[in-house]
Amino acid sequence: MRHRTTMSTETASSVTEASLRNRVREALERFDPDDRSSAEAMGALYDAGLAWVWFPSGLGGLDIEPRWQAIVNDEVKELGGSLRRPRFNPVGTGMAAPILVAEARVDQAQNWLRPMFTGEEIWAQLFSEPTAGSDIAALATRAVRDGQGWRVTGQKVWSTRAHDAKWAVLVARTDASAPKHKGLTYFVIDMDQPGVVVRPLRQMTGDAEFNEVFLDDAWVPDDQRMGEVDQGWGIVLATLMNERQSITNVSSTPPQTMQRAIGLYQDRRDELGPVALDGLVHLWIQDRVIRLTTTRAADMRKSGSPGAEGSIGKLARTIVNQRLLEFCVDLMGPDGMLYPTEGFDLTKREASKEVLTDVRFQFLRGRAGTIEGGTSEIQRNIIGERVLGLPPEPKVERSLAGSNVEH
């Protein structure tokens, strides 16, 4: 049975740090400290409007400014909880949720958002294809009208957590005669059906969080279409901006990596020269600058004006993370070459928590940061065109029908 809290509605004019912290305590006080990251506890936070405070009331939010979320997160942490649940749901909470608030019916959003936030229903993203990665508009997956819904056929790839997912956001081509950006439609698809086959993609880390997904006449009801038919590209762009901000926040790297680098340096400071200290200081400065930039970008995104800030944060954060993790591995000396094995089983999908937080695992996983969510080259193009005002590269294929784009 889900626990629900009944509290007075917070308003933008009355909200204070004290009132928010008190709201968190009221939501979590009936749970033992060890249970404050459970699905039930997360449900209590959602019902109290503390999942995404800038979302509308009744949809996990309080209709207040996004900056207040940091207070909520801090108080949850103080009480022994974590908004990164054991079954973390990054595609859902970071990418799909804002789309559902903007595009889904209220009753659909209510049904989808709560189990998404609690981790009871995992979400995946079915965008990329073997021949449509950074250029998603070149996708070949088709959706064809069939009565009150659509039949979807095609192949998607690099789909994080698709093997666990109950739902996925999907973009498919619905008009092959239109220019490739014009004939796309955005859907929410149920992954638990015979027409969906998920296969693992083993990574160099040894685990398999990514997947390829085969769709063979998979069914999507028309009422799970987000936006207008053939007009899905704008929603795709919004999702990608959410994804880049999410990657910037999560960064394929635990937030304590900077502190870990400092600790590794302190352990060997007597044998390390000034070059190592200089490198550490430079990384610390870069990390702080990016954190400030990320905070600004997040506020702009959540207020409805993301611009290209997500690309700036994603580009900078992923590159610095790679440098930081390489620095950590170097500081470990010979131990940096020994891959963690405790709790790790290559026959399983995912590594244990101990391995996932190991610097050497993160060093390998961090290589994906400059590829996933749009490569660094793509982000530089976006920044050059939309921030610096540089002329775009010639794109002759924009005028071609989707069926004529080479695959």
Buried (B, 14 or more C-beta within 10 A) or exposed (E): EEEEBEBEEBEEEEBEEEEBBEBBEBBBEEBEEEBBBBBBBBBBBBBBBBBBBBBBEBBBBBBBBBBBBBBBBBBBEEBBBBBBBEEBBBBBBBBBBBBBBEBBEEEBBBBBBBBBBBBBBBBBBBBBBEBBBBBBBBBBBBBEEEEEBBBBBBBBBBBBBBBBBBBBBBBBBBBBEBBBBBBBBBBBBBBEEEBBEBEBEEBEBBBBBBBBBBBEEBBBBEEBBBBEBBBBBEBBEBBBBBBBBBBBBBBBBBEEBBEBBBEBBEEEEEEBEEEBEEBBEEBBEBBEEBBEBBBEBBBBBBEEEBBBBBBBBBBBBBBBBBBBBBBBBEBBEEEBEEBBEEEBEEEEBBBBEEBBBBBBBBBBBBBBBBBBBBBBEBBEBBBBBBEEEEEEEEEEBEEBBBBEBEE
